[in-house]
């Protein structure tokens, strides 16, 4: 049979078309119009684009006024956020948020914040460290940067007495240069340290002090004159990297190299100097060579790749420069082991025999230090005779992947009573 002729357009057909078109989002006619234009141009590329709407003088005036008001508001907000104490509070808050983002409830990490004025700092830190050895924190982080060597020496002494690392932010004047000139000074080897700093590096207490430099970008927003950047303390950055390592590996060792890198909250573009136009997650661009230069001075420098958003560490030195020293993760582990062994020693019943001492130490270490992963390390305790009576000789061996370096530790604790 002959094919049926197409039906003539009817009012019903027209109603159907209207119904289909009406199913589009009536609240966005401009978007619907653009979609139709794009579809028709795809079918017929020679079809002219929809002409831009005509802007009346009144509309142009309103747009200009609105732009001026928005710019004034943004500049005012920039001034307010850049003034103290707001800038300091924003820096601390954003840095703490970045740290807390690395410690979900399942991580087993607790973060305690101590807010204290500079003049009460030492007393406040000492008070926080007066707890029983195994109840103390694993590390203390000082967010406010300083170049006061005397203060840093006192912090090192507190860390030594409490057997835990103190990670303190330091500023460029410690190296004899202005803050803005840090990267250039390291590149040209123009930095200098004081005799007081050199002397502190020879003190045994400096094994417990980690000085860190180069702030991290935590906010970068706005454009043009209204653009602003907020940085946070490098000490909080190190805390975040250690926390991320512990969260993922149950150890603090994975903070160096590409594997230990941590994405920063934001980046900014350098506008001056030899690296103008470079996008960074840190205040200064500190490549591996600059970080090595800082390591020679007993300072940990935060670095990054070019136009990359991860904060990277080429090294994690402690301040001590008087001989063999271990990096920050191993020093932190040293503190944990010493405090743990002291705590276990204090739990031993009077008259405990040698075999029982060894069993108690090794089993407790498996639970509290290595979370059941005995392949990561071993700790033993052995009864020995000392000049002042009986003692416990403690030995610990930990895998490099768990400590950040080859790790063996031995010390003797006197038995009480």
PyMOL commands that set and color helices and strands:
alter all, ss='L'
color gray80, all
select helices_A, chain A and resi 11-22+29-43+57-82+86-101+105-107+118-128+133-135+149-162+172-175+179-187+195-201+204-208+224-226+234-249+258-260+288-296+328-347+354-368+374-376+400-403
alter helices_A, ss='H'
color red, helices_A
select strands_A, chain A and resi 139-146+165-170+209-213+216-221+228-232+262-263+268-269+279-280+299-301+303-304+310-312+377-386+389-398+407-414
alter strands_A, ss='S'
color yellow, strands_A
deselect
rebuild
show_as cartoon
